[in-house]
């Protein structure tokens, strides 16, 4: 009986959040490292199906870097990163597209369908949804870099996403875009998630990572910062509380917040049911940036 009562209390705690977020859009960036273990994958996708079933409108943008690296290695194509971006040749981009669309995206859509909710494959190519231009920049030595077929987002056409949502399906989006001439480009999935959330004025943008969130002291698991306000971020960067690979995710959150996304979250995608715990409980389990 005690266990049954505890379960009912969990449902009651979730009720106001279910009511608050009904018909609201939540963009979820499902990252490379969290796509490696089958058990967390199923947990995350069950959470997404639950969200859709109670009336929310979840959208998944996925990565796939490790899958791409494995395929390129198999094809004897050298992988080089400059400033954290994968140099992508003409030969490599066809492999990148195949892996993201026909391997990762297809797998996610099939799993969601198996869990009892319809999902639809999309990429930035669909209806020219993500228009990009070739990225340019310099390396640490100040030298110009040619990243090949790596793009930066110029604009989002949200119509294909809205069409899928109107069909009451879950959009699953591969981070590819096209330029003015129709050439396909690889894009940073963190950036894609932020840009799509902004274009849809989403209620939430959630980054699933392999850490719990942002820690004041990374060596102290009790120092997780539950809530960070935008004006606190420069100080946290100066103190190197926000550093390394967390910087681009936080910057993507800032970009979304400036474009009227209500809240952003960074949570551990490997924690069972982390999405539900972050969104439908009073305390949450990660870091929200508001």
N, C-alpha and C positions, 0 to 999 in steps of 0.2 A: 504493500500500500504506500509506504514511504517513497519508493521509487516512482510509482505512478503519480504521486502528488508533485514530486520534483519535476517530472516531465511536463506536467500541466503548467507548472510555474514558468518553465522555459517558454512554452507557447504563449502564455500571458505576457511575458516580458517582450516577446517579439511582436505582439499584436499592434501596438502603436506605430512601430516602424513599418509593418506591412501596410497599415492604413496610410501612413505618411508618404510612402514611396510608390504607391499604386500608380501605374501609368508613367512613372518617371524613368528616364533613360540612365543606365549605368554602363559606362564604358570600362571594360576590363582588359588590361594588357597582360597577356599570359606569356611569360618570358621563357627563354631558351632553357635555363637550368631547371626550371620547374616543370619542363616538358620531358624530363629524362626518366622519371620513375612512375611506373604505371599506377601505383596506389594513389599518390597525390593527384594524378591526373583525373582519375575517376571521382575522387572526393571533390575536386574543384568543379568538374562538370556536373555532378549531382547538385552542387550549390547553385550553379547557373540555372539548371532546370527548375530547381525550387523557386528561385527568384522569378522566373518567367511564369511559373504555375500560380504564384500569388499575385500576379498582375504587374510586375515590374517589366522593364524592357532592357534586358542585358544585351550587350554587344561585345563580342570577343575580337580583339586584335592580337594575333599571336606572333611570336618570334620563330626561331628555328636555326639559330646559328650553329649549334653543335651538329645538327642533322646535315646542314650544308657543308660543314668542314669535313665530316666523314665521307660524304659523297665526292667532294673535290679530291680528297686524298685517294679514294678508290679510283678516280679517273686520272690520277697522277698530275693534278693541277695544283700548283703551289699556292698556299694561302698566305697573304701578306696583309697586315693591319697597319694603318698609319693614323695616328690620333684616334685610335679606337674604331676606325671605319675599315671595312674589308675592301681592299682593292679588287674590283670586279671587272674582268676582261669580257670581251664579246662571247667567248666560249663559256666562261664561268656564269654569265647572267642567264643563259639558257638552262644551266643546271640549277642555279638558285631558284629560278621560276618553277622548274619541275618539282624540286623538293618542297618549296613552300606551298604550292597549289595542290599537287597530286599526292604528296606524302603527308605533310603535317596538317594542312587544312582539311583534306579529305578524311584523314583519320579522326580529327576532332568532330567534324560534322557527323560522321557515321556513329561515333560514340554517343553524341547527344541524341541522335535519332533512336539509338538502342535504349537510351534511358527514358524514352517515352515523350520526347518533345521535338517538334520539327525544327531543323536548322538548315541554313542555306549557305553555300560557298560563295564568297565574294573575294575580289582582290581590287587593288587600285585601278586595274585595267577595266573592270566592269563599268560600262557606261562612262569610261574615262573619269572615274570617281576621284582619283588622286592625280592631279596635274603637277608635274615636277619639272625642275631644271637641273642640269648636271651640276653637281656640287663642285666648288672650287675652294682652294685654301693653300696653306703652307704647312710644312712640317716643323718640328721643333728647331731645326737649323735655319728656318726662314726661307726654305726652298719651296717653289711651287710644286704642288702634287697633282698628278692625274690619277684620280680614283677609278677611272673608267665609268662603268654604268652604275654609279651611285648617285642618287638624286636627293634634292631637298624639296620639301613640299612648297608649292606656290599657292595652290588653292584646292579646296575640297568641294566636290559636287555631292551633296548628301542624298540626292533623290533615290539612288539605288538602295541605300540603307533604309530610308523611309518606306520604300515599296515593300521590303522584306518585313519590316515591323508591322505594316498594315495587314500583312498576311498572317500575323501572329506567329512568326518564326524568329529564330535567333540568328542574327547575322554573324558569320565567322569570317574575318577579313585577313587576308594575307598582305603583308607590307610591301607591296609593289606599286609603282606608279608609272605613268607614261608622260613623255614630253610632248611638245607641240607637233613633232613629226611622227608620233606614235611609237617611239622606241621605249622599251621596257627598262625600268631602273629599280634597283634594290634601294630600300629606304630604311632608316633606323626605326624600328617598331615603337620605341618609346615616343618618338616624335609623332609618328602616325597616330598613336592613341590620343595624344594631347590635341592634335589638330582636328581629329574626328570629334572628340568630346566638345571642343570649342565650336565646331560647325553645327553641332546638334544642341548646343546649350544644355549639356547633360547635367543631371543632378549630381552625379559622382563620376570621378575617374579613379580607378583602382589599379595600382601596379602590384602584381604578384611577383615577388622576388624570392631569394633563398635566405633572407634574413628577416628577423621579426619586424624591423622598422628602423628608426633612427635612435641610436643610443648616445647618451651624453658621454659615456665611457664604454667603448666597444668590449672591454674586458669584463664589464660588470653587467650581468644579464638583468639586474634589477634597475638599471638606469635607462630603460626604454622611455622615450619621450612620447606620451600619448597624443598630445596636441601641440602643433607649432603654428604660430601666426606668421603671416607673410612678412611682417616687419621685423621678425626675429631672425630671419634666415641669413642676412648678411653677417650678423654677429656670429652665428653658428658656423658659417663658412670660415670666417677669420680664425675661429677657435679650432678649426678642423674637426668639429663634431660632424659636420657634413663634408665629406671628402671622397676622393677616388670615384668609383663607379656610381656612388649615390648622387653626385653632383648633377649629371644629366637628367636623372629621374626627378630630382627636386626642381630643376629648371623647367622641365616639362610640366610639372605640377603648377609652377608659377605662371607659365604661359596660359594654361587652361583656366586658372583662377582669374587672370586678367581679362579673359574672354567669357566671363560670367558662368563658368562651371561652378556649382555651389560648393562642393568639397572634393578634396583629393586625398587618397589614402595610399600608403606603402605598407604592405603586409607580406607575411611569409606564406607563399603558395604551397609549401610542403607541409604546413600544419593542417591536419585534417579539418575540413569544413571551415577554413579560415575566412572565407567570404561571408558565410552566415554569421560567424562570431563577430566579425567587424561591423557588419551592417545592422544586424538584428538584436544586438545586446547592448546594454547601457554602457559598459566599459570599453568594449572592443578589444582587439588584441594587437594592433599595430600602431602606426603613426598616422594621424590625420593632419593635413596641412590646410589651413583655412584662411 
